[in-house]
Amino acid sequence: MDAYLEQFLVSANRYFMPGLPSVVYILTDRPSDVPTISVRSGMSITILPVINRGRWQDISMLRMMDLKDLLLPLARDQVDYLFCMDVDQIFSSSYGPETLGDLVAQIHSGYYLESRKNFPYEKNPLSAAFIPPSMGTYYYHAAVFGGAPAYLTNLTSSCLRSILLDKEKGLEAIWHDESHLNRYFTLEHLPTKMLSPEYCWDNTLWLRYHRLRWSEKNYKETRVIQTQEVIRMLPGGND
């Protein structure tokens, strides 16, 4: 993930909440590899070390634990809103305060035009991520989600419980933490705001205008390295 972090940070410095105070929290098991970049006035960077979990699936799923236990206890006293974002993305135009809400979900661009029957929900009824065939209107992308810290504490706690329940049974949801996130948004707590696909866009698709787009992926490399990115937006502020 180191290959993506610098371009993520440089583009965030330009396009994320322009003109408003913001903080980037970087959750990584390799703090020494975080690039040093100059950021605009009002933006700062905080590095939070996490343990290396080896399997990329565990890195993905157990970030809910890192968010719940490491980041949110810090952030709830510092911020009004928080986004969790994968770093293998690039901001391409203004990503502003129109995205803020108590509980923000990102509609997955790859399934935006698909029918519900094609959504990759977890179909195993033994899994805590299971969504019944009659349920669900949208498929959400785990590369972006956010909200107020109190709402995110509930989200991460619920998803972590579900992930650990599956682990006790020897189960693993089809799309890991994304499957549990979809279960939460579909059956437990509807998002208060949904972001259209332009806020997390797959470049292989038809749209030419976007605000955040996926980077070109090297999955063999990126699934070995654990780096996560959390961006915080603080309008008005608690500082």
LONU-911189 format. One record per residue (C-alpha): residue number from 1; x, y, z; residue in one letter. Coordinates in steps of 0.25 Angstrom, whole numbers, always signed. Layout:
<tinus>
TINU_pos_east_north_up_code
TINU_NUM_X_Y_Z_A .
...
</tinus>
This chain:
<tinus>
TINU_pos_east_north_up_code
TINU_1_+0_+0_+0_M .
TINU_2_+12_+9_+1_D .
TINU_3_+12_+11_-14_A .
TINU_4_-2_+18_-13_Y .
TINU_5_+0_+26_+0_L .
TINU_6_+8_+38_-5_E .
TINU_7_-2_+40_-17_Q .
TINU_8_-14_+39_-8_F .
TINU_9_-8_+49_+2_L .
TINU_10_-4_+59_-9_V .
TINU_11_-18_+58_-15_S .
TINU_12_-25_+60_-2_A .
TINU_13_-16_+72_+1_N .
TINU_14_-22_+78_-11_R .
TINU_15_-36_+73_-12_Y .
TINU_16_-41_+68_+2_F .
TINU_17_-50_+79_+9_M .
TINU_18_-42_+90_+2_P .
TINU_19_-42_+103_+11_G .
TINU_20_-46_+95_+23_L .
TINU_21_-38_+90_+35_P .
TINU_22_-35_+75_+34_S .
TINU_23_-26_+64_+40_V .
TINU_24_-21_+51_+33_V .
TINU_25_-19_+39_+42_Y .
TINU_26_-11_+28_+36_I .
TINU_27_-12_+15_+42_L .
TINU_28_+0_+6_+38_T .
TINU_29_+9_-5_+42_D .
TINU_30_+20_+2_+36_R .
TINU_31_+21_+16_+41_P .
TINU_32_+35_+18_+36_S .
TINU_33_+30_+17_+22_D .
TINU_34_+20_+28_+22_V .
TINU_35_+25_+38_+12_P .
TINU_36_+27_+53_+17_T .
TINU_37_+19_+63_+9_I .
TINU_38_+16_+77_+11_S .
TINU_39_+1_+80_+14_V .
TINU_40_-7_+93_+13_R .
TINU_41_-10_+102_+25_S .
TINU_42_-21_+95_+34_G .
TINU_43_-17_+81_+30_M .
TINU_44_-9_+72_+39_S .
TINU_45_-4_+57_+39_I .
TINU_46_-4_+48_+51_T .
TINU_47_+2_+34_+49_I .
TINU_48_-4_+22_+58_L .
TINU_49_+4_+9_+58_P .
TINU_50_-4_-4_+57_V .
TINU_51_+0_-18_+58_I .
TINU_52_+4_-26_+45_N .
TINU_53_-7_-37_+44_R .
TINU_54_-1_-44_+32_G .
TINU_55_-13_-49_+23_R .
TINU_56_-19_-38_+15_W .
TINU_57_-33_-43_+19_Q .
TINU_58_-30_-41_+34_D .
TINU_59_-24_-27_+31_I .
TINU_60_-37_-23_+24_S .
TINU_61_-47_-29_+34_M .
TINU_62_-39_-26_+47_L .
TINU_63_-38_-11_+43_R .
TINU_64_-51_-10_+50_M .
TINU_65_-44_-14_+63_M .
TINU_66_-33_-3_+60_D .
TINU_67_-43_+8_+57_L .
TINU_68_-51_+4_+70_K .
TINU_69_-40_+2_+80_D .
TINU_70_-29_+11_+75_L .
TINU_71_-35_+23_+66_L .
TINU_72_-49_+26_+71_L .
TINU_73_-45_+28_+86_P .
TINU_74_-35_+38_+81_L .
TINU_75_-44_+44_+70_A .
TINU_76_-57_+46_+78_R .
TINU_77_-50_+57_+86_D .
TINU_78_-44_+64_+74_Q .
TINU_79_-53_+63_+62_V .
TINU_80_-67_+65_+58_D .
TINU_81_-67_+56_+46_Y .
TINU_82_-58_+44_+41_L .
TINU_83_-56_+37_+28_F .
TINU_84_-50_+23_+27_C .
TINU_85_-43_+22_+13_M .
TINU_86_-34_+12_+6_D .
TINU_87_-22_+19_+1_V .
TINU_88_-22_+12_-12_D .
TINU_89_-30_+24_-17_Q .
TINU_90_-27_+38_-23_I .
TINU_91_-36_+50_-21_F .
TINU_92_-38_+56_-34_S .
TINU_93_-47_+68_-31_S .
TINU_94_-54_+75_-19_S .
TINU_95_-58_+66_-8_Y .
TINU_96_-65_+75_+1_G .
TINU_97_-75_+77_+13_P .
TINU_98_-87_+72_+4_E .
TINU_99_-82_+58_+8_T .
TINU_100_-83_+60_+23_L .
TINU_101_-94_+53_+31_G .
TINU_102_-96_+45_+44_D .
TINU_103_-94_+32_+37_L .
TINU_104_-89_+32_+22_V .
TINU_105_-89_+21_+13_A .
TINU_106_-83_+20_-1_Q .
TINU_107_-91_+13_-12_I .
TINU_108_-82_+4_-20_H .
TINU_109_-79_+9_-34_S .
TINU_110_-77_-5_-39_G .
TINU_111_-91_-10_-35_Y .
TINU_112_-99_+4_-37_Y .
TINU_113_-106_-1_-50_L .
TINU_114_-107_-16_-46_E .
TINU_115_-120_-22_-41_S .
TINU_116_-121_-26_-26_R .
TINU_117_-120_-41_-30_K .
TINU_118_-105_-38_-35_N .
TINU_119_-101_-31_-22_F .
TINU_120_-90_-40_-15_P .
TINU_121_-97_-40_-2_Y .
TINU_122_-93_-51_+8_E .
TINU_123_-102_-63_+4_K .
TINU_124_-98_-73_+15_N .
TINU_125_-109_-72_+26_P .
TINU_126_-99_-77_+36_L .
TINU_127_-91_-64_+35_S .
TINU_128_-93_-52_+43_A .
TINU_129_-92_-44_+30_A .
TINU_130_-104_-51_+24_F .
TINU_131_-114_-43_+17_I .
TINU_132_-127_-50_+13_P .
TINU_133_-131_-50_-2_P .
TINU_134_-143_-41_+0_S .
TINU_135_-134_-30_+7_M .
TINU_136_-125_-19_+1_G .
TINU_137_-126_-8_-8_T .
TINU_138_-112_-3_-10_Y .
TINU_139_-98_-10_-10_Y .
TINU_140_-88_-1_-2_Y .
TINU_141_-73_+0_-3_H .
TINU_142_-64_-2_+9_A .
TINU_143_-54_+7_+2_A .
TINU_144_-61_+19_+8_V .
TINU_145_-70_+21_+20_F .
TINU_146_-71_+31_+30_G .
TINU_147_-79_+39_+40_G .
TINU_148_-80_+45_+54_A .
TINU_149_-70_+38_+64_P .
TINU_150_-82_+33_+72_A .
TINU_151_-89_+27_+60_Y .
TINU_152_-76_+20_+55_L .
TINU_153_-73_+14_+69_T .
TINU_154_-87_+7_+68_N .
TINU_155_-83_+3_+54_L .
TINU_156_-69_-2_+57_T .
TINU_157_-74_-9_+69_S .
TINU_158_-85_-17_+62_S .
TINU_159_-77_-21_+50_C .
TINU_160_-66_-26_+59_L .
TINU_161_-75_-34_+67_R .
TINU_162_-80_-40_+54_S .
TINU_163_-67_-43_+49_I .
TINU_164_-62_-50_+62_L .
TINU_165_-75_-58_+62_L .
TINU_166_-72_-63_+49_D .
TINU_167_-57_-66_+53_K .
TINU_168_-62_-74_+64_E .
TINU_169_-70_-83_+55_K .
TINU_170_-59_-84_+45_G .
TINU_171_-66_-75_+35_L .
TINU_172_-61_-64_+26_E .
TINU_173_-71_-55_+19_A .
TINU_174_-70_-54_+4_I .
TINU_175_-65_-40_+4_W .
TINU_176_-59_-39_+18_H .
TINU_177_-62_-26_+25_D .
TINU_178_-70_-21_+13_E .
TINU_179_-80_-32_+15_S .
TINU_180_-82_-28_+30_H .
TINU_181_-83_-14_+26_L .
TINU_182_-94_-16_+16_N .
TINU_183_-101_-24_+27_R .
TINU_184_-100_-13_+36_Y .
TINU_185_-105_-2_+26_F .
TINU_186_-116_-11_+21_T .
TINU_187_-122_-18_+34_L .
TINU_188_-117_-11_+46_E .
TINU_189_-115_+4_+43_H .
TINU_190_-119_+11_+30_L .
TINU_191_-109_+22_+26_P .
TINU_192_-113_+36_+28_T .
TINU_193_-105_+40_+15_K .
TINU_194_-102_+32_+3_M .
TINU_195_-91_+37_-6_L .
TINU_196_-93_+35_-21_S .
TINU_197_-82_+26_-29_P .
TINU_198_-75_+39_-33_E .
TINU_199_-69_+39_-19_Y .
TINU_200_-62_+26_-21_C .
TINU_201_-61_+23_-36_W .
TINU_202_-56_+11_-43_D .
TINU_203_-48_+16_-55_N .
TINU_204_-52_+5_-64_T .
TINU_205_-66_+9_-64_L .
TINU_206_-73_+20_-73_W .
TINU_207_-73_+32_-64_L .
TINU_208_-63_+42_-68_R .
TINU_209_-65_+52_-56_Y .
TINU_210_-62_+47_-42_H .
TINU_211_-57_+53_-29_R .
TINU_212_-50_+41_-24_L .
TINU_213_-45_+29_-33_R .
TINU_214_-38_+16_-31_W .
TINU_215_-24_+15_-34_S .
TINU_216_-18_+4_-43_E .
TINU_217_-17_-8_-34_K .
TINU_218_-5_-18_-32_N .
TINU_219_-13_-28_-23_Y .
TINU_220_-1_-37_-21_K .
TINU_221_+7_-26_-15_E .
TINU_222_-4_-18_-7_T .
TINU_223_-10_-30_+0_R .
TINU_224_+3_-33_+7_V .
TINU_225_+5_-19_+13_I .
TINU_226_-4_-13_+23_Q .
TINU_227_-7_+2_+22_T .
TINU_228_-20_+9_+25_Q .
TINU_229_-24_+23_+24_E .
TINU_230_-34_+31_+32_V .
TINU_231_-37_+45_+28_I .
TINU_232_-44_+54_+38_R .
TINU_233_-52_+67_+35_M .
TINU_234_-54_+77_+46_L .
TINU_235_-63_+89_+42_P .
TINU_236_-64_+99_+53_G .
TINU_237_-56_+90_+62_G .
TINU_238_-54_+85_+75_N .
TINU_239_-39_+88_+76_D .
</tinus>
